[in-house]
Amino acid sequence: MAKQARSLRTHELVLDAAAAEFVRHGYPRANLQHVAARTGLTKGALYAHFASKEKLARALTDHLDRVVDELLARHKDADLPANERLRALCCALAERVESDVRFNAALRLVMDDAQSAPEPPRLPADLRALSAESLADLAVVILVGAYYTAPDPERRGLAERVRGLWDAVDGRQAVEETGAR
């Protein structure tokens, strides 16, 4: 039993170390030797948990899919107008990027892959399920734009930036600035 628990802890440690590597370097430049060094494992021991860089990336993108499904379910049935549900979902996604290195890494992997993939990533279609296509496209632009222009790989402050962009779109910022004068 103790061996299983230790193996599970090591598995989780590898996922976190790989996520940090993917966040910083993206998939092509991620180095499994660096992942092994972060965990204190040999590269061979690392491969005992994940047979390849592809399998590590897949484990992270599976995590992204589960979290997005959970957040979609939570916001889909909210008793709010579509634009408010979409805003709340985008803010929740941005908060998750900041708080969950695995989610952050998976989002980077998916967005980087989307540039050369034959089909768009799942997230835009998921957002369209909450609102009209043009509003969902705006949500993708806000989220992806804020993500890619974040000042550091950990995306600190991303949720605040996403909320600020939504406020500007909704005209809230203009109202607040006018009221402050």
C-alpha positions as CSV (number, residue, x, y, z in Angstrom):
1,M,0.0,0.0,0.0
2,A,2.8,2.4,0.9
3,K,4.5,1.7,-2.5
4,Q,1.2,2.5,-4.3
5,A,0.9,5.8,-2.4
6,R,4.5,6.7,-3.2
7,S,4.0,5.9,-6.8
8,L,0.9,8.0,-7.0
9,R,2.7,11.0,-5.3
10,T,5.6,10.6,-7.8
11,H,3.1,10.4,-10.7
12,E,1.5,13.7,-9.5
13,L,5.0,15.3,-9.0
14,V,5.9,14.4,-12.6
15,L,2.7,15.9,-13.9
16,D,3.4,19.2,-12.0
17,A,7.0,19.3,-13.2
18,A,6.0,18.6,-16.8
19,A,3.3,21.3,-16.6
20,A,5.8,23.8,-15.4
21,E,8.1,22.8,-18.3
22,F,5.3,23.1,-20.8
23,V,4.2,26.5,-19.5
24,R,7.7,27.9,-19.8
25,H,8.8,26.3,-23.1
26,G,5.8,25.0,-25.0
27,Y,5.6,21.5,-26.3
28,P,8.5,21.6,-28.9
29,R,11.1,23.0,-26.6
30,A,10.0,21.2,-23.4
31,N,12.8,18.9,-22.2
32,L,12.0,15.7,-20.3
33,Q,15.5,15.8,-18.8
34,H,14.5,19.1,-17.1
35,V,11.3,17.4,-15.9
36,A,13.3,14.5,-14.4
37,A,15.6,16.9,-12.7
38,R,12.7,18.8,-11.1
39,T,11.4,15.6,-9.7
40,G,14.7,14.1,-8.6
41,L,14.0,11.1,-10.9
42,T,16.2,9.6,-13.6
43,K,14.9,9.9,-17.1
44,G,14.3,6.2,-17.0
45,A,12.2,6.4,-13.9
46,L,10.2,9.3,-15.5
47,Y,9.5,7.0,-18.4
48,A,8.1,4.4,-16.0
49,H,5.3,6.9,-15.2
50,F,4.9,8.3,-18.7
51,A,6.3,6.5,-21.7
52,S,6.7,9.7,-23.8
53,K,6.4,13.5,-23.9
54,E,3.2,13.0,-25.9
55,K,1.6,10.9,-23.1
56,L,2.5,13.6,-20.5
57,A,1.0,16.2,-22.7
58,R,-2.1,14.1,-23.2
59,A,-2.5,13.6,-19.4
60,L,-2.5,17.4,-19.1
61,T,-4.9,18.1,-21.9
62,D,-7.3,15.4,-20.4
63,H,-7.1,17.5,-17.2
64,L,-8.1,20.6,-19.2
65,D,-11.0,18.8,-20.7
66,R,-12.3,17.7,-17.3
67,V,-12.0,21.1,-15.8
68,V,-13.7,22.8,-18.8
69,D,-16.5,20.3,-18.7
70,E,-17.0,21.0,-15.0
71,L,-16.9,24.8,-15.5
72,L,-19.3,24.6,-18.5
73,A,-21.8,22.5,-16.5
74,R,-21.6,25.0,-13.6
75,H,-22.2,28.1,-15.9
76,K,-24.5,26.6,-18.5
77,D,-27.5,26.4,-16.2
78,A,-26.8,29.6,-14.3
79,D,-29.8,31.9,-14.2
80,L,-28.0,34.7,-16.0
81,P,-28.2,36.3,-19.5
82,A,-25.9,34.5,-22.0
83,N,-23.3,37.3,-22.0
84,E,-23.1,37.2,-18.2
85,R,-22.7,33.4,-18.2
86,L,-19.9,33.7,-20.8
87,R,-18.2,36.5,-18.8
88,A,-18.4,34.4,-15.6
89,L,-17.0,31.3,-17.5
90,C,-14.1,33.3,-19.0
91,C,-13.2,34.7,-15.6
92,A,-13.4,31.2,-14.0
93,L,-11.1,29.9,-16.8
94,A,-8.7,32.7,-16.2
95,E,-8.7,32.1,-12.5
96,R,-8.0,28.4,-13.1
97,V,-5.0,29.3,-15.3
98,E,-3.5,31.3,-12.4
99,S,-4.2,28.7,-9.7
100,D,-3.6,25.4,-11.6
101,V,-0.2,24.9,-13.4
102,R,-1.6,21.8,-15.1
103,F,-4.5,23.7,-16.5
104,N,-2.2,26.6,-17.6
105,A,0.1,24.1,-19.3
106,A,-2.7,22.3,-21.0
107,L,-4.2,25.5,-22.3
108,R,-0.9,26.5,-23.8
109,L,-0.5,23.1,-25.4
110,V,-4.0,23.2,-26.9
111,M,-3.6,26.8,-28.1
112,D,-0.1,26.2,-29.6
113,D,-1.3,23.1,-31.3
114,A,-4.3,24.9,-32.7
115,Q,-2.1,27.0,-35.0
116,S,-1.3,23.9,-37.1
117,A,-4.2,21.6,-36.3
118,P,-6.7,20.8,-39.1
119,E,-9.6,21.5,-36.7
120,P,-10.1,24.3,-34.1
121,P,-9.7,23.4,-30.5
122,R,-12.7,22.3,-28.5
123,L,-12.9,25.4,-26.2
124,P,-14.4,27.8,-28.8
125,A,-17.2,25.3,-29.6
126,D,-17.8,24.9,-25.9
127,L,-18.1,28.7,-25.4
128,R,-20.6,28.8,-28.3
129,A,-22.8,26.4,-26.4
130,L,-23.4,29.3,-23.9
131,S,-24.1,32.1,-26.3
132,A,-24.3,33.4,-29.8
133,E,-21.3,32.7,-32.0
134,S,-20.1,36.3,-32.2
135,L,-20.2,36.7,-28.5
136,A,-18.4,33.4,-28.0
137,D,-15.8,34.5,-30.6
138,L,-15.3,37.7,-28.5
139,A,-14.8,35.6,-25.4
140,V,-12.1,33.5,-27.1
141,V,-10.4,36.7,-28.2
142,I,-10.5,38.1,-24.7
143,L,-9.3,34.9,-23.1
144,V,-6.6,34.0,-25.6
145,G,-5.4,37.6,-26.1
146,A,-5.1,38.1,-22.3
147,Y,-3.3,34.8,-22.0
148,Y,-0.8,35.4,-24.7
149,T,0.0,39.0,-23.7
150,A,0.4,38.1,-20.0
151,P,3.7,39.3,-18.7
152,D,4.9,36.0,-17.3
153,P,4.4,32.3,-18.0
154,E,2.5,31.8,-14.7
155,R,-0.1,34.3,-16.0
156,R,-0.3,36.1,-12.7
157,G,-3.1,38.7,-12.9
158,L,-4.8,37.0,-15.8
159,A,-8.2,36.8,-14.1
160,E,-8.0,40.5,-13.3
161,R,-7.1,41.3,-16.9
162,V,-9.9,39.2,-18.3
163,R,-12.4,40.9,-15.9
164,G,-11.0,44.3,-17.0
165,L,-11.5,43.5,-20.7
166,W,-15.0,42.3,-20.1
167,D,-15.7,45.5,-18.1
168,A,-14.4,47.6,-21.0
169,V,-16.6,45.6,-23.5
170,D,-19.6,46.0,-21.3
171,G,-19.0,49.7,-20.9
172,R,-18.6,49.3,-17.1
173,Q,-15.2,50.8,-17.1
174,A,-16.4,53.9,-18.9
175,V,-19.3,54.3,-16.5
176,E,-17.0,53.9,-13.5
177,E,-14.5,56.4,-15.0
178,T,-17.2,58.9,-15.7
179,G,-18.7,58.5,-12.2
180,A,-15.2,59.1,-10.7
181,R,-14.9,62.5,-12.2
